[in-house]
Amino acid sequence: MRFARALTVAALALAVAGCEKKQEPAAAGKQQAAAPAADTILIGHVASLTGEQATFGESTDNAIKLAISEANANGGVKGKKLALKTYDDQGKPEEAAVAATRLIVQDKVAVLLGEVASSRSLAIAPIADTNKVPQISPTSTNPRVTKDGDKTRPYVFRVCFIDPFQGTVMAKFAHENLKLKRVAILRDVGNDYSVGLADYFSAKFKELGGEVVSDQSFKAGDQDFKAQLTAIKNKNPQLIYVPAYYTDVALIGRQARELGFKGPLAGGDGWDSAKLYEIAQGALDGSYFSNHYTHENPDPRVQNFVKKYKDTYGSVPDALAALGYDAALVAIDSMKRATDLTGPAIRDAIEKTKDFHGVAGNITLDENHNAVKSAVVIGIEKNTPKYVTTVEP
Ligand code: PHE
């Protein structure tokens, strides 16, 4: 069902691209006018700047802007300046597909950055491939994002780890560090990332000898989770794994406490937002989530980035910011190394990315166009995230 939906969205986007050309005879002229000036390289970004995951898009876009202004201050790429065009997808896969098509067909971007969320990257990926414009996702962790069936998508890349690893990290942490035997899962069934991560966590936790006593579902945007949480509580789990995005997670945390559940909740990178704490109001204290990076890392590379980001935007960069920055750096570095600035040449250069020093770890792209990297576990104390440990792949 999920696969079918991704296909439908892709087909829709291709149809939109086709329609634009057919319906508007003047489109060719217009498109030319919209194309970047000869001395400018345009980078496209598809982001959730509004909606329930607005902080994802904001953080990523802020960091990409920082990377681009630094690259321009250092002379740009091949004698050209870089410019950024960002479209808001409101957190919707179908809007992400439309935005990607527009960036490619109308704005003629050299590279696409985004999306951060797997369901939306899955909607964009076939469009990048068809149009031969490279796509780099900063943080989409579902393994299928870079795959077309068994085949690696030639134009789709990511600079982060994937969920079979991320699910294992928290399953092991729950079983080995927290010494828990009985857990429950509450998953967002409309979200490829959530479903995938729930499955990987569940498989690993059982493999380690643990028991998944309840596995419940919801849909993003639901306000009332009490029925599922009551069913979960009746099975008496020691932990509830909620691999979802921050708005839903925070509400789930509050309602779990209202129902008297005292144990930890746990999740993945989708928890990472300042809004999580604002909405949860302490309900997630004692909980844990896996993530890509921590701003507490004393590495000067990280601390320089944290300082620059804070000076520019007035807040501590989250993992979305760190990886948005890294995705932009990899795009820029690849364009410098590319034999020319066509999609295929940039693609070839991205594919050769090796031991690139990003702020969220070193990036070497494997044959599936994924980066193999360590994860961190973050604990929540007094409604504040605190680094707990690093887990190597
Ligand atoms: N990994 C999530 C996904 O694939 C997106 C995400 C990454 C969200 C990092 C928050 C922080 O959907």
Boltz pocket constraint, residues with backbone or C-beta under 6 A from the ligand:
constraints:
  - pocket:
      binder: B
      contacts: [[A, 56], [A, 116], [A, 117], [A, 118], [A, 119], [A, 139], [A, 140], [A, 141], [A, 142], [A, 193], [A, 269], [A, 270], [A, 271], [A, 272], [A, 319], [A, 320]]
      max_distance: 6.0
